[in-house]
Amino acid sequence: MGFVALKEKDRNVLKTMIDEEIAKIPGIVRNLRLPEFSGIFQIKDESEYVYGYTHGSIIGKFETYYFVAHSGKKPSGGEVDEIAKTILQKTSDIRGAIIGALGQ
């Protein structure tokens, strides 16, 4: 597999966070479609918005909240690369959840 920057515990937390954010997608879509939100946000592409929101939530929670709190530092370049690769490996799951939620 090559060089591994994240500790196994951190990698497992990241994977759990990704799954938790995927589970929130149907609620995000429901909220976007509420009249009080849809008029304000004026989102042209719900799918891309939800993907960006989910991706940002994962990175924000893991890199700033979890990683800094537990490691006492910001992630190194290698750690950031591994975080990005881990999220990219779950892209099809994220997109699948979005497609499913948008179809409801």
N, C-alpha and C positions, 0 to 999 in steps of 0.2 A: 504493500500500500504506500510505502514511502514515509517521509517524515511526518510525525504526528505531534502537533503543538499543544493541543488541549489535553488536560488530564482526563482519564476515563470518567471520573465523577462529573466533571464539567460537561463533557460530551453527552453524558446521559441526561443531565439537567437540560441542556440545549434541546435534545430530541423531545423530551417531555414538554418543554415550552412550545415547541413547534406544534406538537399534537394538540396542546391546549388551545393555541391560537386558531388552529384549523377547526376545532370544535365550536369556536365562537362565530364562525363565518355566517351561519344561517341567521343569527341574531343581528349581526352587522347589516346584512342585506335587508332584513325586516325593518330595522331602524332607518336605513337610507330611504326606504319607500314610504315612510310616514310623511304626511303632507307638510308638517312643520319643518322637516329636514330637507325634503326634496326641493322645495322652493328656495331654500337658502343656499344649498350646496351647488345646485344646477350641474350635476355630474353628467357628463356626456357618455362615458363608458363605465357602467357599474362594475364590470368584471375587472378592468384595470385599476379602478379606484380601490376595490376591495383587496386586490392582490397587493397593491402598494401599501395599503393600510396594514394588512396582515404582516407583510415583510418588515415594515417599519416597527411594528409592535414587537416582533420577535427580536430584532436587533436591539431596539431600545431597552427592552426588559432584560435581555441576556447581557449585553455589553455594559450597559450603565448600571442597572440595578443589581443583577446577580453577580456578574464577574468582578466589578469593582468592590462590591460589598464583601465578597468571599476571598478575593485575591489581594485586595488592597491596592490594586493598580489597574490601569487600563490594559486591554489586551494588546499583546505585541503584534507585529506585522504577520508573523506566522499564525498566531492564534486568530487574528481577524480573517486571514485567508481560509482557515479551517472552518470558522463559523459560516462564512459565505458559502463554501462548498457544501457544508452540511445542509444549509437552507436550500441551496439549489437542487440537492438530491431529493428534496421533498416537494419541489415545485409542482410535479404532476399531481401529488396529493392535494396541495393547496388549490390548484386550478380545478381539480375534480370536485372539491367541496364547494367552490364558488359556482361552478356550472350547475351543480345539484341545487344549491340554494337559490340561484337565479331562476331556475325552472319551477320553483314552488309558487 
